[in-house]
Amino acid sequence: MPEIYFLGLDYPTDQIVPVGMGALDFLKSEFGDALSGKMGVKINDYALRRDFGNYKAFKDAMGCKIFGDIKICHGKNTGYRIIEEVAKDLPLDFVTVSSSLGSQILKEYVSEAAKDGIKIIGFTVHTKIPKEDVRRVHGRDVSDAIYELAQIAHESGCDAIVCEGKMLEDPRITSLPIKKLVTGIRIDPVDKGAQARATSLEQLRSVRPNLDYVVISERYLNPENFDKLGEIIRALE
């Protein structure tokens, strides 16, 4: 079962705290202490540009892990300044850095971040990119591209990689001793929205033994969808 459930708070900045707190309150009422120490929040890069200190409320009130989904693509000298700027006011636990930067630069990030108690998650192939474009960009199929980027992340000392659930059916990827974070979860697989490569709840159940971190979509974090939020948690606990 997952170590951490991250609530994907992809909302306007003034809604992030109230929506996130509401979803966490629901989970507390529904599951009691069963999820204690297993909750986190994912904050996108646009929301980490100003007034981001407000998000510390999640850690203060609920002890949530803070995942800054910044998807850094710069060299360390430039990119780590972004992390430092945020970490001054918001205690980050995880940050995404592109695995495409290669092992040397990733190792620099991992080493620097460890001093600040931050874990680096290797960002692989965005789930919004269609398969045909993955082939054009990387010259190979999605699973091959993610496997190679996952190897780089593992060799560099990253804590985890990002991928969709289907990739955890590939024994090459699951055999790598690095944690896996799954995104793009959809209870109804037809309901992809902007995702080109989504993860159905059935896929998620089938790869549960190889699953470490899960990002739950913002679409399930409002009161009208709390039943679906509970369904996702129950499927994995």
VENHUQUI-V601481 format. One record per pair of residues at least 24 apart in sequence whose ideal C-beta (glycine too) atoms are under 7 Angstrom apart, sorted by the first residue. I is the first residue (numbers start at 1). GAP is how many residues later the second one is. D is the distance in Angstrom with one decimal. If there is no record, write none. Layout:
i=I gap=GAP d=D
i=I gap=GAP d=D
//
This chain:
i=1 gap=207 d=6.5
i=1 gap=235 d=5.5
i=1 gap=236 d=5.8
i=2 gap=209 d=5.4
i=2 gap=210 d=6.4
i=2 gap=211 d=6.2
i=2 gap=212 d=4.8
i=2 gap=234 d=5.7
i=3 gap=35 d=6.7
i=3 gap=209 d=5.3
i=3 gap=210 d=6.4
i=4 gap=34 d=5.7
i=4 gap=36 d=4.9
i=4 gap=61 d=5.8
i=4 gap=209 d=5.0
i=5 gap=33 d=6.0
i=5 gap=34 d=5.9
i=5 gap=35 d=6.8
i=5 gap=209 d=5.3
i=5 gap=211 d=6.1
i=5 gap=228 d=6.8
i=6 gap=34 d=4.4
i=6 gap=35 d=6.3
i=6 gap=36 d=4.3
i=6 gap=61 d=5.2
i=6 gap=207 d=6.5
i=6 gap=208 d=6.8
i=6 gap=209 d=4.7
i=6 gap=210 d=6.9
i=7 gap=34 d=5.1
i=7 gap=35 d=6.7
i=7 gap=209 d=5.7
i=7 gap=214 d=5.8
i=8 gap=34 d=4.9
i=8 gap=207 d=4.8
i=8 gap=208 d=5.9
i=8 gap=209 d=5.4
i=8 gap=210 d=5.1
i=9 gap=32 d=5.5
i=9 gap=33 d=6.4
i=9 gap=34 d=6.1
i=9 gap=209 d=6.4
i=10 gap=34 d=5.5
i=10 gap=208 d=4.5
i=11 gap=207 d=6.1
i=13 gap=34 d=5.1
i=13 gap=38 d=6.5
i=16 gap=27 d=7.0
i=16 gap=31 d=6.1
i=16 gap=39 d=6.6
i=17 gap=37 d=5.8
i=17 gap=38 d=6.8
i=17 gap=40 d=5.6
i=19 gap=202 d=5.6
i=19 gap=203 d=6.8
i=20 gap=38 d=6.1
i=22 gap=201 d=6.8
i=23 gap=198 d=4.3
i=23 gap=206 d=6.5
i=24 gap=38 d=5.3
i=26 gap=200 d=4.9
i=26 gap=203 d=6.9
i=27 gap=206 d=7.0
i=30 gap=200 d=5.4
i=31 gap=202 d=6.7
i=34 gap=203 d=6.8
i=37 gap=26 d=6.9
i=39 gap=25 d=5.1
i=40 gap=24 d=5.1
i=40 gap=25 d=3.5
i=40 gap=26 d=6.9
i=40 gap=27 d=5.6
i=41 gap=25 d=6.3
i=41 gap=26 d=6.7
i=42 gap=25 d=4.5
i=42 gap=27 d=5.2
i=42 gap=173 d=5.5
i=43 gap=24 d=6.9
i=43 gap=25 d=5.8
i=43 gap=26 d=6.6
i=44 gap=25 d=5.2
i=45 gap=24 d=6.6
i=45 gap=25 d=4.7
i=45 gap=26 d=6.5
i=48 gap=38 d=5.1
i=52 gap=34 d=6.1
i=52 gap=37 d=6.2
i=52 gap=38 d=5.1
i=53 gap=36 d=3.7
i=53 gap=37 d=5.9
i=55 gap=35 d=5.7
i=56 gap=34 d=5.7
i=56 gap=35 d=6.6
i=59 gap=32 d=6.0
i=65 gap=28 d=4.3
i=65 gap=29 d=6.7
i=66 gap=24 d=6.3
i=66 gap=25 d=6.2
i=66 gap=26 d=5.3
i=66 gap=27 d=5.2
i=67 gap=26 d=6.6
i=67 gap=27 d=4.3
i=68 gap=24 d=4.9
i=68 gap=26 d=6.9
i=68 gap=27 d=4.8
i=69 gap=27 d=5.3
i=70 gap=25 d=5.6
i=70 gap=26 d=5.9
i=71 gap=25 d=4.9
i=71 gap=27 d=6.4
i=71 gap=52 d=5.2
i=72 gap=25 d=4.6
i=72 gap=26 d=6.6
i=73 gap=25 d=4.7
i=73 gap=28 d=6.8
i=75 gap=30 d=5.8
i=76 gap=29 d=5.9
i=76 gap=32 d=4.0
i=76 gap=33 d=5.5
i=76 gap=36 d=6.5
i=80 gap=29 d=6.7
i=80 gap=32 d=5.4
i=83 gap=30 d=6.9
i=83 gap=35 d=6.8
i=87 gap=29 d=6.0
i=87 gap=31 d=7.0
i=92 gap=26 d=5.2
i=93 gap=25 d=6.6
i=93 gap=26 d=6.6
i=94 gap=24 d=6.9
i=94 gap=25 d=5.1
i=94 gap=27 d=5.5
i=95 gap=25 d=6.1
i=95 gap=26 d=7.0
i=96 gap=25 d=4.9
i=96 gap=27 d=4.4
i=96 gap=66 d=6.6
i=97 gap=25 d=6.7
i=97 gap=26 d=6.5
i=98 gap=25 d=4.9
i=99 gap=24 d=6.2
i=99 gap=25 d=5.5
i=99 gap=50 d=3.9
i=99 gap=53 d=5.0
i=99 gap=54 d=4.8
i=100 gap=49 d=6.7
i=102 gap=50 d=6.5
i=103 gap=49 d=5.2
i=103 gap=52 d=5.1
i=103 gap=53 d=4.7
i=106 gap=46 d=6.6
i=106 gap=47 d=6.6
i=106 gap=50 d=3.5
i=106 gap=52 d=6.4
i=107 gap=49 d=4.7
i=107 gap=50 d=6.3
i=110 gap=46 d=5.8
i=110 gap=47 d=4.3
i=110 gap=48 d=6.2
i=119 gap=40 d=3.8
i=120 gap=38 d=4.8
i=120 gap=39 d=6.2
i=121 gap=37 d=6.3
i=121 gap=38 d=6.0
i=121 gap=39 d=4.7
i=121 gap=40 d=6.9
i=121 gap=41 d=6.2
i=121 gap=60 d=6.1
i=122 gap=27 d=6.6
i=122 gap=28 d=7.0
i=122 gap=30 d=7.0
i=122 gap=31 d=2.8
i=122 gap=36 d=4.2
i=122 gap=39 d=4.7
i=123 gap=39 d=5.2
i=124 gap=25 d=4.2
i=124 gap=26 d=6.4
i=124 gap=37 d=5.5
i=124 gap=38 d=5.5
i=124 gap=39 d=5.8
i=125 gap=24 d=6.9
i=127 gap=37 d=5.3
i=127 gap=56 d=5.7
i=127 gap=57 d=4.2
i=127 gap=68 d=5.3
i=127 gap=69 d=6.6
i=127 gap=70 d=4.8
i=127 gap=71 d=7.0
i=128 gap=66 d=5.7
i=128 gap=67 d=6.1
i=128 gap=68 d=5.4
i=129 gap=67 d=5.9
i=130 gap=66 d=4.4
i=142 gap=55 d=6.9
i=143 gap=24 d=6.1
i=143 gap=27 d=5.0
i=146 gap=27 d=6.4
i=147 gap=25 d=5.0
i=147 gap=26 d=5.4
i=150 gap=26 d=5.4
i=150 gap=28 d=6.5
i=151 gap=25 d=6.7
i=153 gap=25 d=6.1
i=154 gap=24 d=4.3
i=160 gap=52 d=6.3
i=160 gap=53 d=6.0
i=164 gap=33 d=5.1
i=164 gap=34 d=7.0
i=164 gap=35 d=4.8
i=165 gap=34 d=3.5
i=165 gap=38 d=4.0
i=165 gap=39 d=5.1
i=165 gap=42 d=5.4
i=166 gap=33 d=7.0
i=166 gap=37 d=6.0
i=168 gap=39 d=3.7
i=168 gap=42 d=4.5
i=168 gap=43 d=6.7
i=169 gap=38 d=6.3
i=174 gap=36 d=4.6
i=179 gap=33 d=3.8
i=179 gap=34 d=6.4
i=180 gap=30 d=6.3
i=180 gap=31 d=6.4
i=180 gap=32 d=5.2
i=181 gap=31 d=6.7
i=181 gap=32 d=3.9
i=181 gap=34 d=6.7
i=182 gap=29 d=6.1
i=182 gap=32 d=5.5
i=183 gap=32 d=4.5
i=185 gap=29 d=6.9
i=185 gap=31 d=6.3
i=185 gap=32 d=5.9
i=185 gap=47 d=6.5
i=187 gap=41 d=5.4
i=187 gap=44 d=6.5
i=201 gap=31 d=6.6
i=201 gap=34 d=5.8
i=204 gap=31 d=6.6
i=204 gap=32 d=6.7
i=205 gap=30 d=5.4
i=208 gap=28 d=6.0
//
